[in-house]
Amino acid sequence: MQEREEIKQLFERYRAGRCTPEEQARLHAWFNRYTGHEASGLDELKVAFESGQTAKRSRGFRWFPYAAAAVLALAAGLYFFQPNVENGISGIDNLTAADILPGSNRATLTLADGRTVDLSEAQAGIIIGDGITYLDGSAVLSPEVGKSESPEDSPHVGLATYDLRLTTPKGGTYQIMLSDGTQVWLNAASTLKYPSRFESNERVVEIDGEGYFAVTKDRSRPFKVVSKGQEVEVLGTEFNISAYADDNTVKTTLVEGAVQIVNRQSKIVNKLLPGEQSVVRGATTDIRQVATEPYIAWKNGDFYFDNTPLADMMKQIGRWYDVEVVYEKAVPKEKFSGAMSRNVTLQTVLELLRISEINYRIEKNKLIIE
């Protein structure tokens, strides 16, 4: 009992940001002991840290009702679960979820002449100017190489307007500052097409996948983002667009400022205010009020699930860990709420399935939901 009370105090110190490295190590070891080896540990944690659960709910954030404290530990990134071979939930074929690392800074830059440059994983992003540099100022391309061709000279017709292209693979993310100062964060499995210079009376880029935009204000030149099924027009604002090819909707979430959404099929125009989200599905555009955190958490290096269906959660996980998600039966109907760092192994994330009693296995690069 004395130990449990001490751990509770340590946990409160951690939540307040006052834990020393030694205290964090002790907390880490205690979570490992109870969640990794004793089935009753989750219930004991729930009881011990009920106050922590209540505090989170008071901000409108719902944690897993059956293992709140375990999820708080995951959110803090405090520990890694070990594969449970006896229960058949660890990976096979020489690869386990514990071996699958999270994504990192990975991207490819495609030039107007078709050449590609694999960008440094030690860097977080690039800047488009007279040349192309990394965020720390070191050169990616010289000014001569970075200059765009005219549309009629470009050998790639599809890139005539957007003479440069930044692509992140599954398990990759990257930042870019465009020539007007606009910043874009690309999520995994995404492509941004853009010009080396904005030379017309409007600034136009195109995205496939997901990106967060912080647009530099320029009232004389509106900024437009073209994506599947829609165009977004802004003067200066911050917003997130999720427009993956394998999703049946396109979601635009406004953080600040104002944007105009044009449905390319129906031509209907809608305006968003901060805290609003448009959902484009074919010719239909729905506008709703949302908490923006779940939709921009990836930019800050986090997963954030808020009553998220399993299928949607697994899409995020599959893209970030570069695994194919396969369902042997019907997709489970469970929904998930909680948050954690994306900088953890796949095994840690999949504890969300284990505590929900959803069985899975790993075969090579496939995550199979049984």
Rosetta blueprint (number, residue, H / E / L):
1 M L
2 Q H
3 E H
4 R H
5 E H
6 E H
7 I H
8 K H
9 Q H
10 L H
11 F H
12 E H
13 R H
14 Y H
15 R H
16 A L
17 G L
18 R L
19 C L
20 T L
21 P H
22 E H
23 E H
24 Q H
25 A H
26 R H
27 L H
28 H H
29 A H
30 W H
31 F H
32 N H
33 R H
34 Y H
35 T H
36 G H
37 H H
38 E L
39 A L
40 S L
41 G H
42 L H
43 D H
44 E H
45 L H
46 K H
47 V H
48 A H
49 F L
50 E H
51 S H
52 G H
53 Q H
54 T H
55 A H
56 K H
57 R H
58 S H
59 R L
60 G L
61 F L
62 R L
63 W L
64 F L
65 P L
66 Y L
67 A L
68 A H
69 A H
70 A H
71 V H
72 L H
73 A H
74 L H
75 A H
76 A H
77 G L
78 L L
79 Y L
80 F L
81 F L
82 Q L
83 P L
84 N L
85 V L
86 E L
87 N L
88 G L
89 I L
90 S L
91 G L
92 I E
93 D L
94 N L
95 L L
96 T L
97 A H
98 A H
99 D H
100 I L
101 L L
102 P L
103 G L
104 S E
105 N E
106 R L
107 A L
108 T E
109 L E
110 T E
111 L L
112 A L
113 D L
114 G L
115 R L
116 T E
117 V E
118 D E
119 L L
120 S L
121 E L
122 A L
123 Q L
124 A L
125 G E
126 I E
127 I E
128 I E
129 G L
130 D L
131 G L
132 I E
133 T E
134 Y E
135 L L
136 D L
137 G L
138 S L
139 A E
140 V E
141 L E
142 S L
143 P H
144 E H
145 V H
146 G H
147 K L
148 S L
149 E L
150 S L
151 P H
152 E H
153 D H
154 S L
155 P L
156 H L
157 V H
158 G H
159 L H
160 A L
161 T L
162 Y L
163 D L
164 L E
165 R E
166 L E
167 T E
168 T E
169 P L
170 K L
171 G L
172 G E
173 T E
174 Y E
175 Q E
176 I E
177 M E
178 L L
179 S L
180 D L
181 G L
182 T L
183 Q E
184 V E
185 W E
186 L E
187 N L
188 A L
189 A L
190 S E
191 T E
192 L E
193 K E
194 Y E
195 P L
196 S L
197 R L
198 F L
199 E L
200 S L
201 N L
202 E L
203 R E
204 V E
205 V E
206 E E
207 I E
208 D E
209 G E
210 E E
211 G E
212 Y E
213 F E
214 A E
215 V L
216 T L
217 K L
218 D L
219 R L
220 S L
221 R L
222 P L
223 F E
224 K E
225 V E
226 V E
227 S E
228 K L
229 G L
230 Q E
231 E E
232 V E
233 E E
234 V E
235 L L
236 G L
237 T L
238 E E
239 F E
240 N E
241 I E
242 S E
243 A E
244 Y L
245 A L
246 D L
247 D L
248 N L
249 T L
250 V E
251 K E
252 T E
253 T E
254 L E
255 V E
256 E E
257 G L
258 A L
259 V E
260 Q E
261 I E
262 V E
263 N E
264 R L
265 Q L
266 S L
267 K L
268 I L
269 V E
270 N E
271 K E
272 L E
273 L L
274 P L
275 G L
276 E E
277 Q E
278 S E
279 V E
280 V E
281 R E
282 G L
283 A L
284 T E
285 T E
286 D E
287 I E
288 R E
289 Q E
290 V L
291 A L
292 T L
293 E H
294 P H
295 Y H
296 I H
297 A H
298 W H
299 K H
300 N H
301 G L
302 D E
303 F E
304 Y E
305 F E
306 D E
307 N E
308 T E
309 P E
310 L H
311 A H
312 D H
313 M H
314 M H
315 K H
316 Q H
317 I H
318 G H
319 R H
320 W H
321 Y H
322 D L
323 V L
324 E E
325 V E
326 V E
327 Y E
328 E L
329 K L
330 A L
331 V L
332 P L
333 K L
334 E L
335 K E
336 F E
337 S E
338 G E
339 A E
340 M E
341 S E
342 R L
343 N L
344 V L
345 T L
346 L H
347 Q H
348 T H
349 V H
350 L L
351 E H
352 L H
353 L H
354 R H
355 I L
356 S L
357 E L
358 I L
359 N L
360 Y E
361 R E
362 I E
363 E E
364 K L
365 N L
366 K E
367 L E
368 I E
369 I E
370 E L
